[in-house]
């Protein structure tokens, strides 16, 4: 199965300036994620993508912000997992 065939988008509520990177849990259909980086010059987005990729066991390039660069409400694209697989990995 190629990476392109297993791509999904997930709603993220990002909280910058947190003490540490942490997946908090689900808020409806959105995953709440705290990131340590400040919301300056895209640093929080970069750290969010790196943290999610690491948490999911994917390469950094597999996770990107598709919408909401300057918002706490983001749409993140993940290559290599289906939405069901992603949800299962972040179940508490």
C-alpha positions as CSV (number, residue, x, y, z in Angstrom):
1,X,0.0,0.0,0.0
2,X,1.5,3.4,-0.9
3,X,1.6,6.4,1.4
4,X,-0.7,8.4,-0.9
5,X,-3.5,5.9,-0.5
6,X,-3.4,6.2,3.3
7,X,-3.6,9.9,3.9
8,X,-6.0,11.5,6.3
9,X,-6.7,14.9,7.8
10,X,-7.4,15.5,11.4
11,X,-8.7,18.6,13.3
12,X,-6.3,19.8,15.9
13,X,-6.7,22.3,18.7
14,X,-3.2,23.5,19.4
15,X,-2.1,25.1,22.6
16,X,1.3,26.8,22.2
17,X,3.6,27.8,25.1
18,X,2.9,24.7,27.1
19,X,5.4,23.4,29.7
20,X,5.9,20.3,27.5
21,X,4.6,18.6,24.3
22,X,1.6,16.5,25.1
23,X,-1.5,15.0,23.5
24,X,-4.3,16.0,25.9
25,X,-7.1,14.0,24.3
26,X,-10.2,14.4,22.1
27,X,-12.5,17.4,22.1
28,X,-15.3,16.1,19.9
29,X,-13.7,15.4,16.5
30,X,-10.6,17.5,17.3
31,X,-7.4,16.3,19.0
32,X,-6.1,18.7,21.6
33,X,-2.3,19.0,21.6
34,X,-0.1,21.1,23.7
35,X,3.3,22.2,22.3
36,X,6.2,23.8,24.1
37,X,7.1,26.2,21.3
38,X,5.7,29.7,21.1
39,X,3.3,30.7,18.3
40,X,6.0,32.8,16.6
41,X,7.3,32.5,13.1
42,X,5.7,29.1,12.6
43,X,7.7,27.5,15.4
44,X,4.6,26.0,17.1
45,X,3.4,24.6,13.8
46,X,6.8,23.0,13.1
47,X,7.0,21.5,16.6
48,X,3.4,20.3,16.4
49,X,4.1,18.4,13.2
50,X,7.4,17.0,14.5
51,X,5.7,15.9,17.8
52,X,2.8,14.3,16.1
53,X,5.0,12.5,13.6
54,X,7.2,11.2,16.4
55,X,4.2,10.1,18.5
56,X,2.7,8.2,15.5
57,X,6.1,6.6,14.5
58,X,6.1,8.4,11.2
59,X,8.8,10.5,9.4
60,X,8.6,14.2,10.0
61,X,7.6,14.9,6.4
62,X,4.5,12.8,6.8
63,X,2.8,15.4,9.0
64,X,1.9,18.9,7.8
65,X,-0.5,21.7,8.5
66,X,-3.1,21.8,5.7
67,X,-5.2,24.7,7.1
68,X,-5.0,27.1,10.0
69,X,-1.3,28.2,10.0
70,X,-2.1,31.2,12.3
71,X,-5.0,29.7,14.2
72,X,-5.3,27.3,17.2
73,X,-7.8,25.4,15.2
74,X,-5.8,23.5,12.6
75,X,-6.4,20.8,9.9
76,X,-3.3,18.6,9.9
77,X,-2.6,16.1,7.1
78,X,-1.0,12.8,8.0
79,X,0.4,10.5,5.3
80,X,0.8,6.8,6.1
81,X,-2.3,6.3,8.3
82,X,-6.0,6.1,7.9
83,X,-8.2,8.3,10.1
84,X,-9.2,5.1,12.0
85,X,-5.6,4.1,12.6
86,X,-4.8,7.6,13.8
87,X,-7.7,7.7,16.2
88,X,-6.8,4.3,17.7
89,X,-3.2,5.4,18.3
90,X,-4.5,8.4,20.3
91,X,-7.2,6.6,22.3
92,X,-6.6,7.0,26.1
